[in-house]
Amino acid sequence: MKKEFFITLIIAFLVLLYRFNVSPPLLNQDESSFANAAYNISQNLHDKHDRFLPLYFETLGSPIIDWKNPFLVYWTAIFIKVLGFSVFSTRLASIVLGLISVVYVYKTVSLLFTSKYVPMLSTISLLLSPLFIIQSRINIDPIAMVAVTSIEIYFLLKYYFSQNKKDLIYAAITSGVNFYTYSPARLYSGLILILGIILLSKKLNIKELFIRLIIPLSINFLFIIPAIYWQLLYPGLITSRYQSMFLPLNFKNLLSGYWTNYFRYFDFSFIFGHGDFDLLHSTGRSGVFLFVLIPVYLIGLLSLYLDKKMKGFRLFLLLMFILYPIGIFITTETYRACRTIVMLNIFPLILAYGWDKISKKSRVLFFCLVVGMIMQSSYVLHDLYYRYPIRTRLSWQYRYQLAVQVEDMLNTSLQNPNKQYYIDSNIYFGDDVLDYYQNILGEKSTNIIFSDDLGVASKSGGVLLTNRINGEAEVPAGNEIISGWEGYYLITNKHEL
């Protein structure tokens, strides 16, 4: 078993580290925001608003106030403190979280099955998920939830076998930490803990079960108290960003709207076909999991339903499978794998049941599926490493073009200190992207100013980067486009050209 574990770990290192600095391409706004927050903490334990060890991190780079969850910020700050501020150190923090996920999924499946191949194949099924690889290679918070949830489920399964309250305490602590990893974890972490205690406790009457719940839930609540305090201190911190996302509560949505969204998350075209429509969370060429795994998935679900062993854990896993879209189906968003990223914790366990059943019943099918997974993964990995970065830049320019334009403006402004440069203050996270590159260079520009005046370039003879025009037709009078394409444009006074 140790040999298979180390082989799995080596494969994980290779898959997650290869070309991580170019795929996904740099730089999206959320990644720059997390990286800057971590950099500030690594320097003096204060955020950019001079708060000492804040619980959440405020971004005021646009009309939307965005609060970043703390776990990834403090985690990344450790890597920056040791290795310095760079693309390598910030993305390495996420890669390590991906490796932690791999380790604990392997350990969890090893508790369930004695076969030396089932833990390996189940973990590799996760590792070859394009969603998992991408999230493990960028510095944003979904991968933190995957890593911590994998630890929480591991301790709950240990409790199922041992009935040792100590394992429940570890699960409760992990659940409390999980609350601060990613916004959906505020729901899922507590739900997993409660269902785990109820369904994985053996031979307890109602009174004993209630007593068994008290200590873990009390520990979990203690972790949440600081978040409640911060919500009272800064109203809307936890809720404001998502209020506009919810579908209206009316008869039509109760009858069909919510349920249409809910069942979309069990659509095979989503799970095994196209995945998330946002290319920050998908390659656009494959699903969340490889389509060759469809037979493993179906046999795993059937095995979960029919198997007579481990009834409590099987019911826990089936319920988590049924409930996994609960955090997103009442919103206007559909096919959002990043919001339902807990599927990366649940589906590998279902696949483990499938791999176990197939390995026992049909060696031919088992061999064919392994070969098929190797063949499809070779295509998926080649596409992810080489074609996906190009496709992403072309299709989602608003995420990456900003980084290119801001980096170019910063370098130009440092070379021309007497000329004025402006960034439209309406650009989402524009200040974070600028701060990111200034921190990388270790040099601040004194002649870049944020402004909401589209005419500022023509008045001053400077250069403005804006996202509020759509080509030549909307350029303010007296200005002309220097460079740019759909999304962001550099404009200046005609006489300056």
C-alpha positions in Angstrom: 0.0 0.0 0.0 2.9 2.4 0.8 4.3 1.9 -2.7 1.0 2.8 -4.4 0.7 5.8 -2.2 4.1 7.2 -3.1 3.4 6.5 -6.8 0.2 8.4 -6.5 2.0 11.3 -4.8 4.7 11.5 -7.4 2.0 11.5 -10.2 0.3 14.4 -8.3 3.5 16.4 -8.0 4.1 16.0 -11.8 0.6 16.8 -12.8 0.2 19.9 -10.6 3.7 21.4 -11.0 4.2 21.1 -14.7 3.9 24.5 -16.4 1.9 25.9 -13.5 3.2 29.4 -14.2 1.6 29.6 -17.6 -1.5 27.4 -17.3 -3.8 29.0 -16.2 -2.3 32.2 -17.6 -1.6 35.1 -15.4 -3.4 37.0 -14.0 -7.1 37.1 -12.9 -8.3 39.8 -10.5 -9.2 37.5 -7.6 -5.7 35.9 -7.7 -4.0 39.3 -7.5 -6.3 40.3 -4.6 -5.5 37.2 -2.6 -1.8 37.5 -3.4 -1.6 41.2 -2.3 -3.5 40.5 0.9 -1.1 37.6 1.7 1.9 39.9 0.9 0.7 42.6 3.2 0.3 40.1 6.1 3.7 38.6 5.4 5.3 42.0 5.8 3.8 43.4 9.0 0.7 41.3 10.0 -1.5 44.2 8.8 -3.8 44.5 5.8 -3.7 47.4 3.4 -6.2 49.3 5.6 -3.8 48.9 8.5 -6.0 46.4 10.4 -3.9 44.0 12.6 -4.5 40.3 11.8 -7.9 40.9 10.3 -10.5 38.1 10.1 -11.5 39.1 6.5 -9.8 41.2 3.9 -11.5 44.2 2.3 -11.1 45.1 -1.3 -12.3 48.6 -2.3 -11.0 48.6 -5.9 -14.4 49.0 -7.5 -17.9 50.1 -6.6 -18.4 46.6 -5.2 -16.9 46.0 -1.7 -15.4 42.5 -1.8 -14.3 40.7 1.4 -11.8 37.9 0.9 -11.9 34.8 3.2 -8.9 34.5 5.5 -7.7 31.0 5.3 -6.0 31.2 1.9 -4.5 34.7 2.7 -2.8 33.5 5.9 -1.8 30.2 4.3 -0.2 32.0 1.3 1.5 34.5 3.6 3.6 31.7 5.0 4.9 30.8 1.6 5.6 34.4 0.7 7.5 34.9 4.0 9.7 31.9 3.4 10.2 32.2 -0.4 9.5 35.9 -1.2 6.7 37.4 -3.2 6.5 35.8 -6.7 4.2 33.8 -8.9 6.0 30.7 -7.7 5.4 31.3 -4.0 1.7 32.3 -4.3 0.8 29.5 -6.6 2.8 27.0 -4.7 0.5 27.6 -1.7 -2.4 26.4 -3.8 -0.4 23.4 -5.2 0.3 22.2 -1.6 -3.4 22.4 -0.8 -4.0 20.3 -3.8 -1.5 17.8 -2.6 -3.1 17.7 0.8 -6.4 16.9 -0.9 -4.8 14.0 -2.7 -3.3 12.7 0.5 -6.5 12.7 2.5 -8.7 11.3 -0.3 -6.2 8.5 -0.6 -6.3 7.9 3.2 -10.1 8.0 3.3 -10.5 5.5 0.5 -7.9 3.3 2.1 -10.1 3.1 5.2 -13.0 1.9 3.1 -11.3 -0.7 0.9 -8.4 -3.1 1.4 -7.5 -3.3 -2.3 -4.2 -1.6 -3.1 -5.5 -0.3 -6.4 -8.8 1.2 -5.5 -7.4 4.1 -3.4 -4.8 4.8 -6.1 -7.4 4.9 -9.0 -9.9 6.9 -7.0 -7.4 9.5 -6.1 -6.0 9.7 -9.6 -9.6 10.1 -10.8 -9.7 13.3 -8.7 -6.2 14.3 -9.7 -7.1 14.2 -13.5 -10.1 16.4 -13.0 -9.4 19.6 -15.0 -11.3 21.6 -12.3 -9.1 20.2 -9.6 -5.9 20.8 -11.6 -6.8 24.4 -12.4 -7.9 25.2 -8.9 -4.7 23.7 -7.5 -2.6 26.0 -9.7 -4.1 29.5 -9.0 -4.2 31.4 -5.8 -8.0 31.6 -5.2 -10.0 30.0 -2.4 -12.0 27.0 -3.7 -9.0 24.6 -3.4 -8.7 25.5 0.3 -12.2 24.2 0.8 -11.4 21.0 -1.1 -8.3 20.3 1.1 -10.0 21.1 4.5 -13.2 19.2 3.6 -11.1 16.1 2.7 -9.6 16.2 6.2 -13.0 16.7 7.8 -14.5 13.7 5.9 -11.4 11.6 6.8 -11.9 12.2 10.6 -15.6 11.5 10.3 -14.9 8.1 8.6 -12.3 7.3 11.3 -15.0 8.1 13.9 -17.4 5.7 12.1 -15.0 2.8 12.5 -13.6 3.7 16.0 -16.6 5.5 17.6 -13.9 7.5 19.4 -15.1 10.9 20.4 -11.6 12.2 19.8 -12.1 11.8 16.1 -15.3 13.8 16.3 -13.4 16.6 18.0 -10.9 16.7 15.2 -13.7 16.7 12.7 -15.4 19.6 14.5 -12.2 21.6 14.6 -11.6 21.0 10.9 -15.2 22.0 10.2 -14.7 25.3 12.1 -11.6 26.1 10.1 -13.4 25.1 6.9 -15.9 27.9 7.6 -13.2 30.4 6.7 -11.9 28.8 3.5 -14.5 29.6 0.8 -18.0 31.1 0.9 -19.9 27.8 0.1 -18.0 26.1 3.0 -20.1 28.2 5.4 -23.0 25.9 4.5 -21.3 22.6 3.6 -18.8 22.3 6.5 -21.5 22.4 9.2 -23.9 20.2 7.1 -21.2 17.5 6.7 -20.4 17.6 10.4 -24.1 17.3 11.5 -25.0 14.5 9.0 -21.7 12.7 9.9 -22.4 12.7 13.6 -26.1 11.6 13.1 -25.5 8.9 10.5 -22.0 7.6 11.5 -22.8 7.1 15.2 -23.6 3.5 16.1 -26.0 2.0 18.6 -27.1 5.3 20.2 -30.6 6.2 21.3 -32.0 9.7 20.7 -30.7 11.0 24.1 -27.2 9.6 23.6 -27.1 11.0 20.1 -28.1 14.4 21.3 -25.3 14.3 23.9 -22.9 13.2 21.2 -23.8 16.2 19.1 -23.3 18.9 21.8 -19.5 19.1 22.1 -18.6 19.0 18.4 -21.3 21.5 17.5 -20.3 23.7 20.4 -16.7 23.7 19.2 -17.9 24.5 15.7 -20.0 27.4 17.0 -17.0 28.8 18.8 -15.1 29.0 15.5 -18.1 30.9 14.0 -18.4 33.5 16.7 -15.6 35.8 15.3 -17.4 35.8 11.9 -20.7 36.8 13.5 -18.9 39.7 15.3 -17.3 40.9 12.0 -20.7 40.7 10.3 -22.1 43.0 13.0 -19.1 45.2 12.7 -19.2 45.4 8.9 -22.9 44.8 7.8 -23.1 42.9 4.6 -19.6 41.4 4.9 -20.8 37.8 4.5 -24.1 38.4 2.7 -24.0 41.5 0.5 -22.2 40.0 -2.5 -24.7 37.2 -2.9 -28.0 39.0 -2.4 -28.3 39.9 -6.1 -27.6 36.3 -7.1 -30.7 34.6 -5.7 -33.7 33.7 -7.8 -36.9 35.5 -6.6 -38.9 33.5 -4.1 -42.2 33.0 -6.0 -44.6 30.2 -7.1 -42.9 29.7 -10.5 -39.5 29.2 -9.1 -40.8 27.0 -6.3 -42.5 24.9 -8.9 -39.8 24.7 -11.6 -37.0 27.3 -11.4 -35.1 26.0 -8.4 -35.6 22.4 -9.5 -34.4 23.0 -13.0 -31.2 24.5 -11.6 -30.8 21.6 -9.1 -31.0 18.8 -11.7 -28.6 20.6 -14.0 -25.9 19.7 -11.5 -26.5 16.0 -12.2 -26.4 16.5 -15.9 -23.9 14.2 -17.5 -22.9 17.0 -20.0 -21.9 19.1 -17.0 -20.1 16.4 -15.0 -18.4 14.6 -17.9 -18.9 16.9 -20.9 -18.3 20.7 -20.7 -17.9 21.4 -17.0 -18.1 25.0 -15.8 -18.7 27.5 -18.5 -16.2 29.9 -16.9 -12.8 29.2 -18.3 -11.3 30.1 -15.0 -12.7 26.8 -13.7 -12.8 24.6 -16.8 -10.8 24.0 -20.0 -13.9 24.2 -22.1 -13.0 20.9 -23.7 -13.8 18.4 -20.9 -16.1 18.0 -18.0 -15.3 18.1 -14.3 -14.3 14.5 -14.5 -13.1 12.4 -17.5 -16.0 10.9 -19.5 -14.4 7.5 -19.5 -15.3 7.3 -15.8 -19.0 7.3 -16.5 -19.3 3.4 -16.1 -17.3 3.7 -12.8 -19.6 6.5 -11.6 -22.8 4.6 -12.4 -21.6 1.3 -10.9 -20.4 3.2 -7.9 -23.9 4.8 -7.3 -25.6 1.4 -7.8 -23.1 -0.2 -5.4 -23.7 2.5 -2.8 -27.5 1.8 -3.0 -27.4 -2.0 -3.0 -24.4 -2.8 -0.8 -25.4 -4.2 2.6 -22.1 -3.2 4.3 -21.3 0.0 6.1 -24.9 1.2 5.9 -24.3 4.4 7.9 -21.5 5.7 5.8 -23.2 4.7 2.5 -26.3 6.7 3.6 -24.0 9.6 4.6 -22.3 9.6 1.2 -25.6 9.2 -0.8 -27.1 12.2 1.1 -24.1 14.3 0.5 -24.4 13.4 -3.2 -28.0 14.4 -3.3 -27.4 17.6 -1.4 -24.2 18.7 -3.1 -25.9 21.4 -5.3 -27.8 22.9 -2.2 -25.5 25.9 -2.0 -26.2 27.1 -5.6 -29.5 25.8 -7.1 -31.6 28.7 -5.7 -29.4 31.3 -7.5 -29.3 32.6 -11.0 -26.0 30.8 -11.7 -26.0 27.4 -13.5 -23.2 24.9 -14.2 -20.9 26.6 -11.7 -18.5 24.0 -10.6 -16.5 26.4 -8.5 -19.6 27.1 -6.3 -20.3 23.3 -6.0 -16.6 22.4 -5.6 -17.6 20.0 -2.8 -18.2 17.6 -5.6 -14.5 17.1 -5.7 -14.7 15.6 -2.2 -17.8 13.5 -2.8 -17.4 12.1 -6.4 -14.0 10.4 -5.8 -15.6 8.3 -3.0 -18.5 7.3 -5.3 -15.9 6.4 -7.9 -14.0 4.3 -5.3 -17.1 2.1 -4.9 -17.3 1.7 -8.6 -13.6 0.8 -9.0 -13.9 -1.7 -6.2 -16.9 -3.4 -7.7 -15.5 -3.5 -11.2 -12.1 -4.9 -10.0 -13.9 -7.8 -8.3 -16.5 -8.6 -11.0 -14.7 -8.0 -14.4 -11.0 -7.8 -14.9 -11.5 -7.1 -18.6 -13.7 -4.1 -18.0 -11.3 -2.9 -15.2 -8.3 -3.1 -17.6 -10.2 -1.4 -20.4 -11.3 1.5 -18.1 -7.7 2.0 -16.8 -6.4 2.1 -20.4 -9.2 4.4 -21.4 -8.4 6.8 -18.5 -4.7 6.9 -19.5 -5.6 7.7 -23.1 -8.1 10.4 -22.3 -6.0 11.9 -19.6 -3.1 12.3 -22.1 -5.3 14.4 -24.3 -6.8 16.4 -21.4 -3.4 17.2 -19.9 -1.8 18.2 -23.2 -4.8 20.4 -23.9 -4.6 21.9 -20.4 -0.9 22.6 -20.5 -0.6 24.0 -24.0 -3.9 24.9 -25.7 -6.0 26.0 -22.7 -3.8 29.1 -21.9 -4.2 30.4 -25.4 -7.9 29.6 -25.5 -8.4 31.3 -22.2 -6.7 34.5 -23.2 -8.8 34.8 -26.3 -12.1 33.9 -24.8 -12.0 35.6 -21.4 -10.0 38.7 -22.1 -11.6 40.7 -19.3 -9.7 38.5 -16.8 -6.3 38.5 -18.3 -6.1 41.5 -20.7 -6.3 43.8 -17.6 -3.1 42.2 -16.3 -1.3 42.7 -19.6 -2.3 46.3 -19.9 -1.6 47.2 -16.2 1.9 45.6 -16.3 2.7 47.5 -19.5 1.4 50.8 -18.1 3.5 50.3 -14.9 6.7 49.6 -16.8 6.1 52.6 -19.1 5.3 54.9 -16.2 8.5 54.0 -14.4 10.4 54.8 -17.6 8.6 58.1 -18.1 8.2 59.6 -14.6 7.2 63.0 -15.9 4.1 61.8 -17.8 0.7 61.1 -16.1 -1.0 57.8 -16.3 -4.6 56.9 -15.2 -6.6 53.8 -14.5 -10.4 54.0 -14.6 -11.6 53.6 -11.0 -14.6 51.6 -12.3 -12.3 48.7 -13.3 -13.0 45.7 -11.0 -9.9 45.0 -8.8 -7.8 47.4 -10.9 -5.9 48.6 -7.8 -5.1 45.0 -6.8 -3.7 44.1 -10.2 -1.5 47.3 -10.0 -0.4 46.5 -6.5 0.4 42.9 -7.5 2.9 44.0 -10.2 4.3 46.8 -8.0 5.0 44.2 -5.2 6.6 41.8 -7.7 8.9 44.6 -9.0 9.5 46.0 -5.5 8.9 49.5 -6.9 6.0 51.9 -6.7 4.9 54.2 -9.5 4.2 57.8 -8.4 2.6 58.8 -11.7 -0.3 56.4 -11.9 -3.6 57.7 -10.6 -7.1 56.2 -10.4 -9.9 58.4 -11.9 -13.5 58.0 -12.9 -13.3 60.9 -15.5 -13.2 59.5 -19.0 -12.0 62.8 -20.3 -9.0 63.0 -18.0 -6.5 61.9 -20.7 -7.6 64.7 -23.1 -7.4 67.3 -20.3 -4.0 66.3 -19.0 -2.2 64.9 -22.1 -1.8 61.6 -20.1 -2.9 58.1 -20.8 -6.1 56.4 -19.5 -6.8 52.7 -19.2 -10.5 52.2 -19.2 -13.2 49.4 -19.6 -16.1 51.8 -20.3 -15.8 52.2 -24.1 -16.6 49.8 -26.9 -14.2 50.6 -29.7 -13.7 53.8 -31.7 -17.4 54.7 -31.7 -17.3 55.5 -27.9 -14.0 57.2 -27.5 -14.4 60.6 -25.8 -14.0 63.6 -28.0 -10.4 64.7 -28.4 -9.0 61.2 -27.6 -7.8 58.3 -29.6 -7.1 54.7 -28.9 -3.4 53.8 -28.4 -4.0 50.0 -28.0 -6.4 47.5 -26.6 -9.2 45.3 -27.8 -12.7 44.3 -26.6 -12.7 45.0 -22.8 -9.8 47.4 -22.0 -8.4 50.3 -24.0 -5.6 52.7 -23.6 -6.6 56.2 -24.8 -4.9 59.6 -24.9 -5.2 63.1 -26.3 -4.9 63.0 -30.2 -2.1 65.6 -30.0 0.0 63.3 -27.8 0.1 60.6 -30.5 
